[in-house]
Amino acid sequence: DGCCGSDSQQLWRYGKGDISQEKHGKDYVVVGCSTSSRDEQFQDSGNPITLQKWLVDVNCVGCRGLFYRSSPGVIVPDADWPRNGDIVVGSEIPDVPGWIRLQNGYYLPMASDDGKIPFLHKVSTRATPSNTEMKRIGSGTPLFRRGSFDEATLTSLQEGNVAILSSPPMEDSTEVIEEIEEEMETVRAAIHMDAMAFGMGCCCLQITFQAKDMDESRFMYDQLAVMAPIMMALTASTPIMKGRIADTDARWGIISESVDDRTLAERGRPDASAPYDELAGKGQRRIYKSRYDSISTYIYQGSTCENANLSVKNDLANRVLNSYNDIPVPIDENVYKELRDAGIDPALSQHVAHLYIRDPLVIFDGAVEELDDETQTEHFESIQSTNWQTVRWKPPPPRNSPNDPHIGWRTEFRSMEMQLTDFENAAFTAFIVLLTRVILTFDLNLYIPLSRVDCNMQRAHSRNAAAKGKFFFRRHLAPLEEGDDGFGVVYSSMFSRAANENEDTPTPLSSNEVNGGMDSEVSEHRRAAPCAPGSDEENSYEEMTMAQIMTGKGDYFPGLIPLVNAYLDYINCDTITRERLNTYLDFIEKRAVGDLITPATWMRNYVRSHPTYKGDSVVTDEIAYDLMQTCDNIGKGKLHVPELLGDVLIKPISPDGAYDIKLDSKRVQNDQILQLLRRYTGRKSFSGK
C-alpha cells in the first residue's frame, strides 16, 4: 500500500525547510507521509508552524460540511469541499484568529461568525478519517510501534473512530507531546537518502523552444510555468526510491531536497554560525525555495499597467503590478539596481537578480579570472545553470565569429518525467510543442497566481494525481466578450459560441483583427496579460481535474486538446502528419481521463502484484530485477501492456542489421533523384510550393 497505506492525496513538502534535517543531518532527504499531525513546517516569514488534524463537524440544520475559502472570507463554492466527519490537516493563522490554513492551500473557519457554532474540532494524532470516501484530504494513517498501543486502541483505529480533544493541550503537556513525537520518530514512514545522486541521478524529459524574439521567449516562459505541474502529474513515473515504494509519484521534490544547500538562516531558522562571509548575501538572506524548485516570478513585462488602463500609484508605475506574482521573491539588490540602471525592465531585472541570491556550484579551472565578461557569458551561465526551475529562460550565447551559428532566445520546459517508450516521449514532446503554437497563434492567456502554481506543484506529487487530483487552472483563456441579455451588460467566453452555435453562424471580428490583423503586431491583449486587466471573472481560476483541463469544462473552457486540434485544422496539417498526431493526442486524452494509467501507477501495481511482495513497501532485489526486465521489454516493443498504452503497439526495436548498410556517397543520376523524390512530393505539405 505504500508508506501511507491508502489512496490519500499526500501533499509533498519541499522548499520550506524540513525539521527532520536538524534531527537526521543535512544529507538526508525525507520522502513519504508524516507520523503525526504535529509535523513542523514553516511560514513564509520563516517562523515554525504546527500542523494539526481537525474534524469537520458543522452542527446545524441542513449543514453537511464546509466550503473551502481561497482566502479568509472568500468562498470557493465549486471546489470538492470537506463534509462532516472528514479530517483535514492544517495550521492556525496567527494574524487571523479563528481561521486555519490547510495543506492544499485553502482556508477554513473554525467557527461561525458569532462564535456560537463550532465548525472544526481538534483531534488526536491517532485519528483517522471516519468518512472512508474522503480519505484523500490529508493523510490520516496512524503509525505506531509494535506493542505501543493496546488491542482496544488498535481496534478503534482500524474502525476509523475519532478521538476529540476536549481542550487544547495545557502548557505542562508539552514535554509529553515531545516525548511521544520522539518515540514516533523511530518508526517514521520515510525513505532516507544520503547522497545528492539520489536526486540528480533521476532522468526526465526536457524540451527547449526557439522563440522569434526576446518578448516571445519571456511570454512562453510564463505560460509554460503554469503547465509545469500539470504535465509532471500526467507523466509521473517515479514511485520507487532506494528500494521502497514512496507515497509520491514524481521525482521533483526529491531532487529539490537533494540539492537544497540553504543555510539555517536562509531557511528562516536560528543560525549561530551566521553570517558566512564567503556566501552570497552572507548566507543569511531569507530564501524560500531550494535552488531546484518551481519558479518564483513571472518574467514577461508586457505593457506597463497604466497603458493597460489600470490605476496605479505613481511611485509604482515602473513595476509590473499584477495579481499573479503573489509569493516572496528574494533578490540581490545590487544586481537589480545595476540592471535597472542599464535600462532592463523591472520584470526581467527581478528574475536575474533572483538568480544571484545563490552561489555557483561548479567553477572550472582556467575559467574564472581568465574569462572576458565583455565577450563571454560563462560566469552568468555558472549561476543560471545551477538554478534548476520548472522552466528556464535562456538568452542567446555570444557569437565569437560571423560563421558561428546564431542561437536565439529560448525557453526550456523541464518538469516532465521520462516515459517507458519512445512513443510516449514523442507524444508528450509533440503535445507541448503544439501547445506553445496554440498559445501564440490563438493569443491565449494561462496566467494564474504563482501561489496556486506552487500548490499545483505539491499536488502533482500525490499518488495517482493525474486520475484523482485537482489543479488550479484559469477559467477563461481569452478575454470575455461583452453582450446584452436584455437585462444589462453580460460577459461570456468566446468559446461558448463554439459550443452553442452551429458552424454557419458568422463570427464577428475581434478588436485585434479589426485593428490591423493577427500578423501585424503582438496583440494588446497579450501585452496587458501580466497586469491582470479586466474583471475578476475574466482573471478567475478554479479547480479542474486533469480530464477537464485536457478535454474541456462547461461551455467556457474548451480544453487544451480540442484547442490543439483546432490549431491543426487552422494550419491545414497534412494527412500523414495529422494521423500520427491524432494517435498522440488520443493517447494523452485517454491518460488524462483515466482510461490509461501513468508509468508510476503501473510500476506501483506491478510491485504490489509481484508474488514475493510482502505488502511492506520493500522492493527486493528480485522484484527490482523483474521490474527492470519488464520495463525493458515494454520499451523495446517486446511486451504490450494495454493499461499503459491502450491499443498502441510499439514496433520491436532490435540492433539486428542496424550496421549492415553503409552510408554510400557514390554519385546518383538526376533521373534517379527525381524518381526518389516523387514518392514524397505527393504529400499535402509539399503541394503548392
PEKAQUI-V207496 format. One record per run of one state. SS is the DSSP state (2 for helix, 1 for strand, 0 for the rest). FROM is the first residue (numbers start at 0). LEN is the number of residues. If there is no record, write none. Layout:
# PEKAQUI-V207496
ss: {SS/SS}
from: {FROM/FROM}
len: {LEN/LEN}
This chain:
# PEKAQUI-V207496
ss: {0/2/0/1/0/1/0/1/0/1/0/1/0/1/0/1/0/1/0/1/0/1/0/1/0/1/0/1/0/1/0/2/0/2/0/1/0/2/0/1/0/2/0/1/0/2/0/1/0/1/0/1/0/2/0/2/0/1/0/2/0/2/0/2/0/2/0/1/0/1/0/1/0/2/0/2/0/1/0/2/0/1/0/1/0/1/0/2/0/2/0/2/0/1/2/0/1/0/1/0/2/0/2/0/2/0/1/0/2/0/2/0/2/0/2/0}
from: {0/18/24/28/29/39/42/47/50/51/56/64/65/67/71/73/76/82/83/86/92/98/102/106/109/110/111/117/118/119/123/131/134/150/159/163/164/170/185/192/193/196/200/203/210/213/234/239/241/243/245/247/248/251/258/279/283/291/293/313/316/332/341/345/355/377/384/387/389/390/394/409/417/421/441/449/460/461/462/464/468/469/474/480/484/488/492/494/500/510/514/523/531/540/545/551/552/553/556/557/559/570/574/593/598/609/617/618/620/635/641/645/669/677/683/686}
len: {18/6/4/1/10/3/5/3/1/5/8/1/2/4/2/3/6/1/3/6/6/4/4/3/1/1/6/1/1/4/8/3/16/9/4/1/6/15/7/1/3/4/3/7/3/21/5/2/2/2/2/1/3/7/21/4/8/2/20/3/16/9/4/10/22/7/3/2/1/4/15/8/4/20/8/11/1/1/2/4/1/5/6/4/4/4/2/6/10/4/9/8/9/5/6/1/1/3/1/2/11/4/19/5/11/8/1/2/15/6/4/24/8/6/3/3}
